[in-house]
Amino acid sequence: MRRTTKRQQNFQSRTGAAKTRSRPSKTRLRFYRSAISLSRPQKQVIFLSLDIVMIAVALGLALMLHAMVRAGLPSAAQLTPLVILIMLAGGAISWHLQLPRIKLNAFETRAITRTALFSVLTAVAALVIDALLSPGLAIPVYFNFGILLMVLSAFWRIALRHVTIVAYRRTKPRMRVLIYGAGKTGQQLVAALRQDDAIEPVCFVDDNPTLQSLVVSGLRVHAPSTVKHLIETRNIDRVVLAMPSIRPPELARIAHRLRAIGCEVHALPSFAELVGEGELRKRVSPVSLDDLLGRGRLESELPGVSHAYSGRRILITGAGGSIGSELCRQLLGCKPECIVALDHSELALYNIDKELRDLSGDGLKITPVLGSVLDETLIARVLEQYRIDVVLHAAAYKHLPLVENNVIAGMRNNVLGTKVIAEAAREAGVERFILVSSDKAVRPTNVMGASKRLAELLVQDLATRSSDTRFSMVRFGNVLGSSGSVIPLFEEQIARGGPVTLTDTRVTRYFMTISEAARLVLLAGSFSRGGDVFVLDMGEPVPIHKLARQMIEGAGYTVRDDTTPDGDIEIKVTGLRKGEKLHEELLISTDMLTTPHHKILRAQESYLSEFEIATAMKDLRQAIGERDEEFAREIIARWVERCEDVPAKTEEKQSL
């Protein structure tokens, strides 16, 4: 977003500089504005007057031409009534043919034939009037008169049209466009843009060396290597790619290269495609969410939760993140007493605070708190000051490769941060505490998943020792559209023309929408009775290779592989990242309990004792304090694996 904003600022500054250099004087500017501000009736009177004046001028020129060939013209006294009557007759004919009502911008295409008819009829009317008044002018005079009148009538309209266009363009800013592609589509685009008052085609760029340095449709053709120089020196605001015949991935690569220079880029299909002539390129709608999920979406199936949060004071940690921000939005409909949004990112917190205030109006108290869940003093003060009833803990580092390479930071934020806020919630007597967890916490093979599992174990331990606060956890898979998820990554790679990178063709993942994830978190809080791990029935896991193919084909491209070597976009396998699993799981134990909703289940899983948790936390604090990554990994191996080797405590399956 920062780069786009900077690019737009650069465009605005360049456009502003161009306007300053080409701005007309104040007197001319006032004239232009007064000319284009005339009403339609005023313009019609002016046009009719000009037609009448042109009749007098044409007749005068015809008489002069005749006098050069043959002397003996009637006197001025004899000609005056004739000229006046011809002007009146011509004015009536012009009005009857609606010439003054035709807009100047449409004159070239609509009024040429009417102007010719007007000239012929006026010349015939002049002959009739001449016969009635008997001044005795020769027929060649009226022949020349008709021709001259047609020329003059067309001329003043074309000239006035040009003046009007200049007036319009001088009183408003124009977008300067560079056209990439000097072929038929580019030439058609130039012809179309020249009719637009807001856009000015500046020059062509083309890969064909035979066209470079030539002038096509009145514009110079340049080489692609000069694009950056042209953008800077010619004040280009936008580049339009007018090359519909090249393959879409190649077009995408050119567009990506131009955007890297710092220019806004748009692609244009051929005009034949626009009107449906010839063979249309395949146009496929984007693949639906139902196809990506492998099941129907559950928003309509999940029950409402307003009763559980109405009138409550709620704290959301990580409120600026994908899940946290959606939790805030959904809570607005529950009419809580207040929402306290906590995040360590100033920009993320500003954005969600502004959005919530715009959506909620003045009826709901919204308090943004800038800070970290690791700040024990801040957390305790917030819980006490705002008398929080419900804590939704969504603050966590979740990007697998980053946490894998930053073990200490990941464990500190995800584990110790959860410990700080969970213990503070218990001390403050918070009614409910819900931890947002991940499917990567199930038999984790990476630091991020292990940190989330340790956070779950912490909350489970507190749940066994808390009588006032009901602790629960909600576990789900990948969230469509969240930051760092595979969907935006694939979309970006497809927009660049590929390749689409895939770690392994066998990888599968569970997917859900952001709204489903947020609703599940809220439902978990309403169903909780203490120590619960809730999971959503997410259907079958989705093969990522199939997902990549669906997205490529959904964008209108074909996959390039061994069977289709001429395809558009390649799927490139890069290998599994460190700590990444082929298949994620949602459950550690197979024992499940039902809940009031058939799509939400409660897992029965083992947990560590109070002494074991205390020992694990003591060791983890030591590893973090000494920044000893190897020791931190040993703690994960010892306590997470030990817990998963212990059978889950059994209890009779029952409904909550």
N, C-alpha and C positions, 0 to 999 in steps of 0.2 A: 504494500500500500504506500510506503514511504516513497519508493521509486516512482510510482505513478503520479503522486502528488507533485513531486519535484519536476517531473516531465511536464505536467500541465502548467506549472509555474513558469518553466522555461518558455513554453509556447506563448503564454500570455505576455511575458516580457518581450519576446520577439515581435509578437503581433502589435503590442503597444508601441514599440519602436518604429515599426513600419507605418503605423497610423500617424505618428508624430511627423515623420518625414514627408508623407504625402498629403497631409491635411491642407485643404484649401483655405484661402483667406476668409475672414469673418463675413465680409460683404458678399463674396460668392456663396458662402455657406448659407447665408440668409436667403439669397436668391434661389438656391437649390431647394431649400425647405419650403419656401413660399410656392414654388412651382409645383412641387409634388403634393402640397396640401390642398390644392384646388378641389372643389366638390365636382361630382359627376356632371350636374347641369352646367356649371361654369366651363368645364372642359368642352362640353358639346357646343356651347355658344361660340367658344374660341375656334373650334374646328370648323363650324359652319361659316364663320366669318372669314377664315382663311380660304375655304373653298370659293367663296364669293369673290374675294380679292384675287385669287388665282384666275378666275374667269376674266376679270378686267385686264390682268397682266397678259394672259394668253391671247386675248383679242388684240391688245395693243401690239404685241410682238408679231402677230399674224398680219396686222395692217402694215407694220414696218417692213416685213419681208415682202409683202405685195408691192409696197411703194418702191422698193429697190428694183423691182422688175418692171413695174408699170406705174406711171404717174397718173394723176387725175383722181385722187381720193376725194370723197365728200368732205365738206367742212366739219369742224368740230361741233357746230350747232346741230348739224344734221345727224352726227354720230352719237351725241350724248343720250338722247332718248333710247336709241337702239342698245347702247352699252348698258344703260340702267335696266331695261327690260330683260336683256339677256342675263344679267347678274341675278335679278330676282327669279327668273325662270330656272337658272342653274342652281340657285340656292334651294328652290322648292324641289328640284329633282334630287339634289344631294340629300335633303332631309327625308324624302320619300324612300330613297335607297338605303337609308339609315347609316350613311357613311360617318356622320359625326358620332354615332353611338359605338362604333367599332374601336376597341382599345388599341392603342398604338402597338402594344406588345404582340398583338395578333394580326397586325396589318399584312405582313408578308404572306401569310397563309390564307387569309380569309377575304381580303378586300381588294386584291389586284383586279379581279374580274369586275367587281362593282365599280371600281374607279374607271375602268375602260368603258363600261356601260354608261356611267355618269358623263364621261367626255363625249361619247357618241350622241347621247340624248340631248345634251346641252348644245352641241353643234347643230343638230337637226332643229331644235327649238330656235336657235339663232337664225337659221335659214327661213323658218316660218315667220318670225318677227320681222326679218328683213323684207320678206315679200309683202307683209302687211303695211310696213312703214315706207317702203320703196326708197331706201337710200341708194340702192343700186350697186351694192358690193358684189364682187365676183365670187363665184362658187369656190375657187382655190383658197380664198381668204378663210372660209369656214372649214375647209379641209385642214389647212394648217392650224387653224384655231383648235380643232378637235384633238390633233396630235399634241400640240403644245400644252393644252389643258390636261391631257392624260399624264404627260411627263411632269408638269409642275405639281399636279395633285399628288402624284406618287412621291415626288421628290420632297415636298415639304413634310409629308408624313414620315418618311424614312429619316429625314434630318431631325425632326422633332422627336422621333422615337430614340435616336441616338443621344440627343440632349437629355431626354428624360432618364434614360438608363444611367448616364453619367451622374445625373442629379441624385438618383436613388443610391448609387454605389458610393458617392462621396459623403453621404449623410449617415452611412452605417458601416460597421466593420465587415470585411470580407475574409473568408477563410481561404488561405492560399494552399493549393493542392498540387502535389507532384504525382504524376501518373506513371506507375511502373508497368510498362508494356505499351509499345507504340503500334500494336497490330490493329485489327478491325475493331475489337471491343474498346481499346483505348481511344481510337479516333471517334467512335460513336459516343463515348463518354465525354470527350471534349466538346463535341457538338451540343450535347445535352447541357453540360455545365455552363456553357456560354449564354444560356437562356436564364440562368439563375443569378439573381442579384446578390446572393450571400456567399457565393463560391467563385473563386478565380483560378482556373487551371494555369499553372506556371510553366511547366516543362515536362518532357517525357524522360524516362530512363528505360533502357531496353538492353537485354543480353546479346542481341543480334549485332555483330560488328558492322554489318553492311548498312544498318540504320543509323548508327551513331554518327553525330555531327551533321545529320540531315535535318531539314525542317519538315515536320509532318503536322498537318492541320494547323499550321501557323505557329507551332511550338518546336523548339530545339530538342533534339534527342541526345541524351548524354549516356555515358557508360555507367554501370552499377558502381564502379569504384569511386565515383564522384558524389555518391548520394550524401555522405556526411557533409561534404563541402557545400553541396547545394542547399541542404537543410539549414546550415548556419548562415550562408551568404544571401540566400533568396527568401529567407523568412518563411520557410515551409511549415505549415501547421499540421498537415496530414498527408500520408502517402496512401494512395489507392492502388491495389494490385489488380490490374486489368489483364489477367492472363488465365482465363478459364480453361484453356486447353491443357495446361500442365497438370501433373498429378497432384492431388491434394497434399500429400506429405511434403513434397518439394515446395509447394506454396506456403505451407506452414513453416518450413525452415526459413524461407526468405522473410516471412513476416516476423519470425522470432529474431532474426539477425537485425532487421530494421528497428524493432522495438528496443533491442539492446543499445542501439545508437542513441535512443531517446526520442522516438517519434511515434505518434499514434498511427496505427496501420489498420486499413480495412480492405477486405477482398471483395471483388465484384464478379458475379457470374456473367456469362455471355447474355446479350440482349435476346438472342434466340431462345435461351432457356427461360428468360423472364416471361416471354409471351407464349411459351409452350411449343415452339417450332423445333423440329428435329428431335434427336434422341436426348431426353432429359437425363442428367446425371442422377444416380440413385440418391434419394433423399429419405432417410430413415429417422423416425422420431427417436429421441434418447431412450435407452432401455429403462423400463419402469422399475420402481422400487420393489414391487412385488417380485419381479424377476430376479433382482439382485439378492433379495432376502431368501428366496426359495420358498416363500410362504406369503400369505396375505398379511398386511400390516395389522397391528393389534390395537391401534388407538381407539377404535370404536368398540373393541371388546373389553378393554380395561375399564373398570368402574370409576366413578368419580370419587374424589377424596376430600371434598370441601369440608365435610363435617369434622375431619381430623385436624384441620389446620385453621379453621375459622376462629377469629378472635385470639389466636396464639401469637406469641412473640418468637420469631424464628431467626436463627443465625445460619447463614450459608457460607462455608469456607470454600475458597476457590471459586468465588462467585463470578469471576470474569472468564472462566474456562467454558468449554463446550457444554459439559453437563451442568455446571454450576449456574450458568446464565439461563439455561432452559428451565432449571428448577425455579429460578426467580420468576420467569415468565409465567409458568404454570401456577405458582403460588398466588399470583395476582388474582386469579379467578376464585381462589379459596377465601378471599377477604380476611387475611390475617390482620392482627392489630398493628404489627410492624415487621419489616424485613431489614435485618442487618446483614449487609453484604461485605464480606472480608476477602481481600486478595492482596498479594504482595506486588502485583503488577499495576503500576499507576494507570497506564493506558487502558488495560482491560477493565479495571474498576471504574474508570471514568466513563467508558462506553456503556457498561451495563447500568450504571447509575443514571445516566442520561436517558437510556431507553426505558427504564422502569418509570422514571418520572413522566416521560411522554405518554406512556401507556396507562398509568394509574391515575393521573390527574392529582388533585389535592387531597383526596380522601384517605390515602394510605401513607403512613410514615415510613420513609426509606432512609436508611443511614448507611453510607459507605464508610468502611474502616480500612485504611491502608496499613497493612502489616502482615506479619508472618505467623503461622500457627505455632512456630517454635518460640515465640515471645510469650513466656508464661505469665508475666505481669499484665501484658496487654490482653491476653485471652481471659484471665480472671476478671479484669476490670470490665471488659465488654459483657461478659455473662452476668455480672452483678449489676452493672449500670442499667442495662436494658432488660433485666429480669427475664432472660431467655427461657422459653419453654421447650423449644425443639432445636436441636443442632443437626444440620445436614452437612456431613464432612466430605466434601468433594475435592479438597486441595491435595494434590499429589503430583509427583513427576511420573509421567506415564510413557514416555517415548523409550522403547526398549533399547536401541543402540546407545542413546545418550546416557541412560542410567547404567548400562553395562560398562561404559567407559568412564563413568563418574560414580563409582560405588559408594564412596563416603557421603557425597551430597545426596544421592538417592536414598540411602538408608536413613540418613539424618532427617530428611524431609518427610519421607513416607512412614517411617516407623516412629521415630521420636516425636515428630509433629503430631501423629495420631495419639501417642501416649499423653502429650501435653494437653491436648484439647479434650480427650476422653476423660482424663482424671479431673480436669477442671470442671467438666460438665457434671461429674458425679459429686464433687465437692459443692457445687452451686445448686444441687438439687434439681437439675434439668429433668424435665419429664421424659423426653425421648432423645436418643442419640442414634443416628443412622450413618453407618460408614459405607461409602461408595467404593466397592472393590472391583475385581477384574477376574475374567476366566483364566488369566495367566497366573493367578494365585494357586491354581490346582496343580499339584505335583510340578512346581516351577523348575525350569531349567535355566533361568536367567535371574539377574539381580532384581529387576523390576518386579517380576512375579513373586520372588521370595520376599521382597519388602512388603508387598501387599498381603501376603500370607501371614507374615509376622504381625502386621497391623491387625489382621483378623483375630489372631491368637490373643493379642492384647485386649481387644474388645470383648472376646469371649470370656477371658479371665475376669475382667471387670464386671461382666454381666452376672457372674456367679457370686460376686461380693457386694452387689448393689441392690438395695431394697427400694430406693426411690426412683432411680433412673433405669428405664428399659433400653438396653443396648441391642442393636441389630445390625446386620450387614446385608448388602444386596450385591449380587455378583452377576455380571453379564458380559457378553462378548464385545466384538468390535462395534463401534458406533459410526454409522454412516454420516459422513460430512464433518466429523470432529477433526480438530487440528492434528495433523500427522497421520490421519487414517489413509488407507490405500486408495479410496475412491478419488479424493482430490489429487493425489499423486498421479494416478492413471490419467485423469482428465488433463492435467498439465502436460504429461508426456505425449498424449494424443494430440493436443493443441500444437505442440512443437513439431509434430510429424514423426514422433517415435525416436528410438524404440521404446516399447513398454517393458519395464524391467520386472522380473519375477524371480523370487529367490529359489523356488523349486516348483516343478509342475504338479507335484503331489500335495502341495500345501492346501489345507482347508481351514476355514474360519467360520465362526458364528457371527451373524450380523444383526443389528437392530437399529432403528431410527433413534435420533436424539430424543424425540418426544416420548417414544416407548421407554427409553432408559430413564428419563426423568419421572415419568408416571410410575414406573416400577419402584424407584427410590421412595416416592411419596407413599405408595401403597404399603411398602415394607414398614414404614413408620406406623401406619394405621393398624397393621396386622400384628405388630411385634408384641411378644410377651416376655422377651429377655433372652439374649444369646442366640438369636435366630440367624441363619444364613439363608437368604431368599434367592432363588434363581427363577428365571423366566423360561418357559417352554419356547425355545427359539426355533423349533423345527430341525431340519437336517443342516449340518454344516455345509457351507458353500465352497466348492473348489475355486481357488483364486485364479487358476488358469482359465477356467470357464468364465469367470467374472471379467477377466481382461479381454477375452475374445468377444463377449457380449458388449462391452463398452466400445471396443474398436468398431464392431459392426453397427452398433447403435448410433455411432457418429457418422455413419455413411461410408466407412472405409472397409478394406479387406485386409485380412491377416496375411502377412508374408511368411511362408514356411516352405518346407520341402515340396509339398504338393501344389502350392501356388507361389512360385518364385517371383511372379510379377505383382504380388500383392502390395498394398500400400504401406502397412506398418508391421514391423517385426516385433515378436515377443521374445525378449532376450532373458535367458536364465542366468542369474548371477551367483547362485549358491546360497545356502542358508546362512544367515548372520549368526554371530556368536550368541549362544543361549536361546536361539529361536527353535520352536518345535514345529514339526510337520502338521500336527493336529492339536488343537486346543480342546480342553475339557471344561465342563461347568461344575462337575461333582467330584469329590474325593471318594465318598462312600456311595453305595448304590441305594442305601436306605433313604426313603423320602417320606415326608409328611405332607398331607394336603393342607390347603388354606381355603378361605372363603371364595377364592377365585381359582377355576380349574387350570388356568394358564400359569399360575404362580405356585411354586412348590417350596417347601422348607427342607433344607438338607440337614441330616444328622451326621455330624462330624466330630471327631475327637479334638481335644484341646489340652493345653499344658496346664499344670497345676500352678498355684500362686507362687510357690518357691521356684519352679522352673522358669516361669516368666521373669521373676525378679533376677535370677541368675543370668538369663539371656540378655536382659536389658543392661545389667551391670557390665557384662562383657562387651556389649555393643557400644555403650558409652565410652568404654576404654579404647576400643578400636577406632571410633570416630575421633576421640580426643588425640590419639596418636597418629591419625590418618593412615592406619594400617589396613590396606585393602585385603591382604591375604588373611588377616585375622577376622575381618568382617565376613569374608567368604566362608571361613571355618565355622563361624557362628551360624550362618545360614545352613550349612551342611549338617551341623549337629542338631539344631533345634527344629528346623522345618521338617527334615527327613524323619527325625525321631517321632515327631507328632503324627506324621502320616503313616508310620509303621504301627501305631497304637490303634486297635479297633475302636470304632466309634461307640460311644455309650448308647446302648439300645434303649428304646422306649416304644411302647405300643403305638402303632400308627393310628393317628386320630386326626380329626378335623379341628382346626383352631376355632 
